[in-house]
């Protein structure tokens, strides 16, 4: 027997230009799907969710996060950009090798809990911690148990020697965990990319992903690594395509940016990380000028806040600042500043497109899965709301997230997580953090 839920009486932002928005509207959900959106829907047989004093909208979508690092939150805030204590040396070279499968499980689970709490309904897990098949099983199990919609991006470890069994382990994961395209957790490959491997190796990784019809997500244009033309070299082989999302892209050449656009690729920007960790100037405008809107991502909770409000606020503020700087310098024909509506698209439907699931989520379109969040508008940090979209993008934070539904299932209600045992998640996170830190030999900073 099917179940029906009517989310009633909210300010509905659909992110669907054909539907539009509703100052007072309802969203009708049947089982896992949205079946109707509009004012005063008639559904007397449905369970009612009172959405008054809330914005009802699609959940936020994060297109690149290293979820296994959840137990290491804020541990790298003050690490230097270079040297033996840099992120690459410290997080990936010192702490990552100490991870057991159960530590990956704890990291993924606490990250998923934080994402749900922040109104994020989909995360691409850029999981470059696949030390063994057991690490993979643990990562996927945590995603499945969390209830979060996820793209598990299998990544090779960035430390130690290359294990020649890695391609076999990836194919094993594909056949073991990802038998259906419409399941809640889907598959991608997260290779190191052409800036960190020989060209022939990068080509082999792209072919490996496509052999099991998996999407590809790759770091490119990162600091000085991105200034060597490696993406262009890979592009000339014909490897680039619409199944690939390019992360950061800060120091790519104009030729490489155009290659991504011309081959139908998508991009993921992690604006706070790119600004504070020396990646290079965030390339938002370079892609907008060519007609490609970005998606947004948290990237590393070791260094930055784990919510999409921060991402949106940083993205819009930086784009405006750079354009104003150009005007002050006397430049003519400066592009238009992006609006809050633009940036909200980046955090929802553009994220769905970059994750290859825009046919299922990213907007409140009937027929799509019911990934829905309710954001409180009667909280003191935003009332009185005059522009609901502006309030979401520039006024709200995680405290406004009242309810979260993924595929129709409630994971947060009335401001509290209901799909996870928070006490258990906390205990696992602390236990694994203590083990990894002590085993690695890292000494936490003194207060």
Residue pairs with C-beta under 8 A, 6 or more apart in sequence:
2 30
2 31
3 30
3 31
3 47
3 408
4 28
4 29
4 30
4 43
4 45
4 46
4 47
5 28
5 29
5 30
5 46
5 47
5 48
5 49
5 370
5 408
6 26
6 27
6 28
6 29
6 41
6 43
6 46
6 47
6 48
6 49
7 26
7 27
7 28
7 29
7 49
7 51
7 56
7 372
7 374
8 26
8 41
8 48
8 49
8 50
8 51
8 52
9 24
9 25
9 26
9 50
9 51
9 52
10 24
10 25
10 26
10 27
10 51
10 52
10 54
10 55
10 56
10 374
11 21
11 22
11 23
11 24
11 25
11 54
11 55
11 56
11 377
11 385
11 388
12 21
12 22
12 25
12 26
12 27
12 37
12 55
12 56
12 57
12 364
13 21
13 55
13 56
13 57
13 344
13 364
13 388
13 389
13 392
14 20
14 21
14 22
14 37
14 57
14 58
14 363
14 364
14 365
15 57
15 58
15 344
15 345
15 348
15 349
15 362
15 363
15 364
16 363
16 364
16 365
18 365
19 37
19 363
19 364
19 365
22 37
22 38
22 39
24 39
25 37
25 38
25 39
25 56
26 36
26 37
26 38
26 39
26 40
26 41
26 43
26 51
27 34
27 36
27 37
27 51
27 56
27 364
27 370
27 372
28 34
28 35
28 36
28 37
28 41
28 43
28 46
29 35
29 370
29 372
29 405
29 408
30 408
31 408
32 369
32 370
32 407
32 408
32 409
33 366
33 367
33 368
33 369
33 370
33 408
34 364
34 365
34 366
34 367
34 368
34 369
34 370
34 372
35 366
35 367
36 43
36 366
37 364
37 365
37 366
49 374
49 403
51 374
53 376
53 377
53 378
54 374
54 375
54 376
54 377
54 402
54 403
55 374
55 375
55 377
55 388
55 391
55 392
56 364
56 372
56 373
56 374
57 344
57 348
57 364
57 372
57 373
57 375
57 392
58 121
58 348
58 349
58 361
58 362
58 363
58 364
58 371
58 372
58 373
59 119
59 120
59 121
59 122
59 348
59 361
59 371
59 372
59 373
59 404
59 405
59 406
60 118
60 119
60 120
60 121
60 122
60 308
60 347
60 348
60 351
60 373
61 120
61 121
61 122
61 123
61 295
61 347
61 348
61 351
61 352
61 355
61 361
61 362
62 115
62 120
62 122
62 123
62 124
62 296
62 297
62 298
62 308
62 351
63 124
63 217
63 245
63 247
63 266
63 268
63 295
63 296
63 297
63 351
63 354
63 355
64 124
64 126
64 217
64 245
64 247
64 268
64 270
64 297
64 298
64 299
65 111
65 115
65 123
65 124
65 125
65 126
65 297
65 298
65 299
65 300
65 301
65 306
66 125
66 126
66 127
66 128
66 129
66 299
66 300
66 301
67 107
67 108
67 111
67 112
67 123
67 125
67 126
67 127
67 139
67 143
68 99
68 103
68 104
68 107
68 108
68 111
68 125
68 127
68 129
68 139
69 91
69 107
69 111
69 300
69 301
69 302
70 106
70 107
70 108
70 109
70 110
70 111
70 114
70 301
70 429
71 103
71 106
71 107
71 110
71 429
71 432
71 433
71 436
72 91
72 95
72 107
72 301
72 302
72 433
72 436
73 110
73 301
73 302
73 306
74 301
74 302
74 303
75 91
75 95
75 302
75 444
76 87
76 90
76 91
76 300
76 302
76 303
77 302
77 303
78 445
79 85
79 86
79 87
79 90
79 91
79 303
80 86
81 277
81 278
82 278
83 89
84 90
87 277
87 300
87 302
87 303
88 158
90 442
91 300
91 302
92 128
92 158
92 159
93 159
94 440
94 441
94 442
95 436
95 437
95 440
95 442
96 129
96 157
96 158
96 159
97 131
97 159
97 160
97 440
98 435
98 436
98 439
98 440
99 107
99 129
99 131
99 135
99 436
100 135
100 432
100 435
101 132
101 134
101 135
101 137
101 138
102 138
102 428
102 432
103 432
103 435
103 436
104 127
104 129
104 135
104 138
104 139
104 142
105 138
105 139
105 141
105 142
105 428
106 142
106 425
106 428
106 429
106 431
106 432
106 433
107 142
107 429
107 432
108 125
108 127
108 138
108 139
108 142
108 143
108 146
109 142
109 145
109 146
109 420
109 425
109 428
109 429
110 425
110 426
110 428
110 429
111 123
111 301
111 306
112 123
112 142
112 143
112 146
112 148
112 150
112 420
113 146
113 417
113 420
113 422
113 425
114 301
114 306
115 123
115 148
115 306
116 146
116 147
116 148
116 404
116 406
116 411
116 412
116 417
116 419
116 420
117 398
117 401
117 404
117 412
117 417
118 306
118 307
118 308
118 309
118 398
118 401
119 307
119 308
119 373
119 375
119 398
119 401
119 404
120 148
120 307
120 308
121 148
121 149
121 361
121 371
121 372
121 373
121 404
121 405
121 406
122 148
122 149
122 150
122 151
122 351
122 352
122 355
122 357
122 361
122 371
123 148
123 149
123 150
123 151
124 150
124 151
124 153
124 188
124 217
124 245
124 268
124 297
124 354
124 355
125 139
125 143
125 150
125 151
125 152
125 153
126 153
126 155
126 190
126 217
126 247
127 136
127 139
127 152
127 153
127 154
127 155
127 190
128 155
128 156
128 157
128 158
128 190
129 135
129 139
129 155
129 157
130 136
130 139
130 154
130 155
130 156
130 157
130 166
130 169
130 170
131 157
132 169
133 169
133 172
133 173
136 154
136 169
136 173
136 177
137 176
137 177
139 152
140 152
140 173
140 177
140 185
143 150
143 152
143 185
144 184
144 185
145 420
146 419
146 420
147 184
147 406
147 409
147 411
147 419
147 420
148 184
148 406
148 411
149 184
149 185
149 357
149 361
149 369
149 371
149 406
149 407
150 184
150 185
150 186
151 185
151 186
151 187
151 188
151 215
151 217
151 355
151 356
151 357
152 173
152 177
152 178
152 185
152 186
152 187
152 188
153 187
153 188
153 189
153 190
153 215
153 217
154 170
154 173
154 187
154 188
154 189
154 190
154 214
155 189
155 190
155 191
156 162
156 166
156 190
156 191
156 192
158 192
158 196
163 169
167 208
170 189
170 208
170 212
171 208
171 211
171 212
173 187
174 187
174 212
174 214
175 212
177 185
177 187
178 185
178 186
178 187
178 212
178 214
182 360
184 406
184 407
186 356
186 357
187 212
187 214
187 215
188 209
188 214
188 215
188 216
188 217
188 356
189 205
189 208
189 209
189 214
189 215
189 216
189 217
190 216
190 217
190 218
191 197
191 202
191 205
191 206
191 208
191 209
191 216
191 218
192 202
192 205
192 218
192 219
193 202
193 218
193 219
193 220
193 230
194 202
194 220
194 230
194 231
194 233
194 234
195 219
195 220
195 221
195 222
195 225
195 226
195 228
195 230
195 231
196 219
196 225
197 205
199 230
199 233
199 234
199 237
202 230
202 234
202 239
203 234
203 237
203 239
205 216
206 216
206 234
206 239
206 244
209 215
209 216
209 243
210 243
215 243
215 244
215 245
215 355
215 356
216 243
216 244
216 245
217 244
217 245
217 247
217 268
218 244
218 245
218 246
218 247
219 247
219 248
220 226
220 230
220 231
220 246
220 247
220 248
220 249
220 252
220 256
221 231
221 246
221 248
221 249
221 250
221 251
221 252
221 256
221 279
221 280
221 283
222 248
222 250
222 251
222 279
222 280
223 250
223 251
223 278
223 279
223 280
224 251
225 251
226 248
226 249
226 250
226 251
226 252
226 280
227 251
229 253
229 256
231 240
231 246
231 252
231 256
231 259
231 260
232 253
232 255
232 256
232 259
234 240
235 256
235 259
235 263
240 259
240 260
240 263
240 265
241 263
241 264
241 265
242 263
242 264
242 265
242 266
243 356
244 263
244 265
244 266
245 265
245 266
245 267
245 268
245 295
245 354
245 355
246 260
246 265
246 266
246 267
246 268
247 267
247 268
247 270
247 297
247 299
248 268
248 269
248 270
248 274
248 279
248 280
249 257
249 260
249 267
249 269
249 283
249 287
250 274
250 279
250 280
250 281
250 282
250 283
251 279
251 280
252 260
252 283
254 286
257 283
257 286
257 287
257 290
258 290
260 267
260 287
260 292
261 287
261 290
261 291
261 292
266 292
266 295
266 350
266 353
266 354
267 287
267 292
267 294
267 295
267 354
268 294
268 295
268 296
268 297
268 354
269 282
269 283
269 284
269 294
269 295
269 296
269 297
269 315
270 296
270 297
270 298
270 299
270 300
270 304
270 311
271 282
271 284
271 296
271 311
271 314
271 315
271 318
272 303
272 304
272 305
272 310
272 311
272 314
273 279
273 299
273 300
273 303
273 304
274 280
274 281
274 282
275 282
275 314
275 318
276 303
276 304
277 303
281 322
282 315
282 318
284 294
284 315
284 318
284 319
284 338
285 319
285 322
285 323
285 335
287 293
287 294
288 335
288 338
289 335
293 342
293 345
293 346
293 350
294 315
294 346
294 350
295 346
295 347
295 350
295 351
295 353
295 354
295 355
296 308
296 311
296 312
296 315
296 346
296 347
296 350
296 351
297 311
298 304
298 305
298 306
298 307
298 308
298 311
304 310
307 397
307 398
308 347
309 393
309 396
309 397
309 398
311 347
312 340
312 343
312 344
312 346
312 347
312 393
312 394
313 393
313 394
315 338
315 343
315 346
316 338
316 340
316 342
316 343
316 393
316 394
319 337
319 338
320 337
320 338
323 334
323 335
323 337
326 334
327 334
340 387
340 389
340 390
340 392
340 393
340 394
341 389
343 393
344 389
344 392
344 393
348 362
348 363
349 358
349 362
349 363
350 362
351 362
352 358
352 360
352 361
352 362
352 363
353 362
359 368
360 368
360 369
361 368
361 369
361 371
362 368
362 371
364 372
369 406
369 407
369 408
370 405
370 406
370 407
370 408
371 405
371 406
371 407
372 403
372 404
372 405
373 401
373 403
373 404
373 405
374 401
374 402
374 403
374 404
375 392
375 396
375 400
375 401
375 402
376 382
376 400
376 401
376 402
377 383
377 385
377 388
377 391
377 400
379 399
379 400
381 395
381 396
381 397
381 399
381 400
382 391
382 395
382 396
382 400
385 391
385 395
401 412
401 415
402 412
402 413
402 414
402 415
403 410
403 412
403 413
403 414
404 410
404 411
404 412
405 411
409 419
410 418
410 419
411 417
411 418
411 419
411 420
412 418
412 419
437 444
